[in-house]
Amino acid sequence: MSQLAEDAPSSEPAEAPTAAASDPSYDGLRLQRLTKSFGSGFTAVDALDLDVPRGSFFALLGPSGCGKTTTLRMVAGLETPTSGSITLSGQDITFAKPYRRPVNTVFQSYALFPHLDIYENVAFGLRRRRAKEVKAKVEAMLDLVELTSQARKKPAQLSGGQQQRVALARALINEPEVLLLDEPLGALDLKLRRAMQIEIKRIQTEVRQTFIHVTHDQEEAMTMADTVAVMNAGVIEQMGAPAELYENPRSTFVANFLGQSNLISGTVVSRSSDVTTVDMHGIQVSVPSGRTHVDGDRGWVGIRPEKVLIGEEGAELDAPGNTIPGGVISDVSFVGVSTQYLVRMPWGQELQVFSQNTGRTRMFRTGERVELSWRPEYAFLLDQAQDASAGAQRDGQ
């Protein structure tokens, strides 16, 4: 039995259903104008359009309250949409009962049966359905999650990572069209969480089923997913491959939420088919046209801290095109693989620089004067009407 069948939907009745957007030619999961509003007037998910291809590993990423979990619960049938539609393999499942959907969910809490051994936990759904060949299917699933030797242990005898693999096996053995992962690694410590990221990706690659992973952890989403949708305030800010989102963010929220970014005020001087030239506090810098996301003449020049080179005054840095003199080191943090600097620029802003500790350059000290440089192809330009601090992770979040 699906874990979803053990939970009941908890929401107000929906309005009359919208016209079903049935498309038999599309075999993935499709959300159209999906909206969820609550009685207080709060809209958690706002007219969301989303296609998740069959067999893909898809992540919904965003901070608490962005709407990602509510979206997952509507797909699972645990929340009823206010409006919009959900179709799977061309069939409208918007108002289908949870246990009638070809969907299973793996939760952070595992929800294993403590009185059953691992074999029987995995076999539970098959036995409820009176399925055939239970033994062969359970053994194959235990082999997939590498727990064959633990089959007769109770959940309490396993580590957190092993329990999570049991939860995965129990969900996958029902052969759902879509497996929903609701912050599945949140209860694990950092080292184990990273190991499980690789393990879950391996399992998804082997079974070739659609996985939709909800998380607030950017590293987790980027490590595991083929496609990431960054959500904010009930809508998708940007969607694409992890590298695309990181290297070429289209909003300040994405630039700050995925890693860290230096955002520096500038004015567009000229545009060509290939390059946008920007005056940045009296220094002209170049941004590729394909990484320019502003229509007006005011923008934020963005550069990731690890893309910035740092050197002594007058040093020739291997990043021709954008060189910014006049910096003074204001803070130094040694973190092992890199040294992280804060550099106060002549216009008063502190820029972050992450310098790899390869041994090729010396470590700078607080108060030293330095120059910064970066290759133009690494920069991006965002609309200055957007909040430069949007999406930034703060202590305690």
Beta strands, then each sheet from edge to edge (+ up, - down):
strand 1: 29-37
strand 2: 43-52
strand 3: 57-61
strand 4: 83-88
strand 5: 91-92
strand 6: 103-107
strand 7: 178-182
strand 8: 210-215
strand 9: 227-232
strand 10: 235-240
strand 11: 262-271
strand 12: 275-280
strand 13: 283-288
strand 14: 292-293
strand 15: 298-303
strand 16: 309-312
strand 17: 322-334
strand 18: 338-344
strand 19: 350-356
strand 20: 369-374
strand 21: 380-383
sheet 1: 2+ 1- 4+ 5-
sheet 2: 6+ 7+ 8+ 3+ 9+ 10-
sheet 3: 13+ 12- 11+ 15- 21+ 14+
sheet 4: 16+ 20- 17+ 18- 19+
end
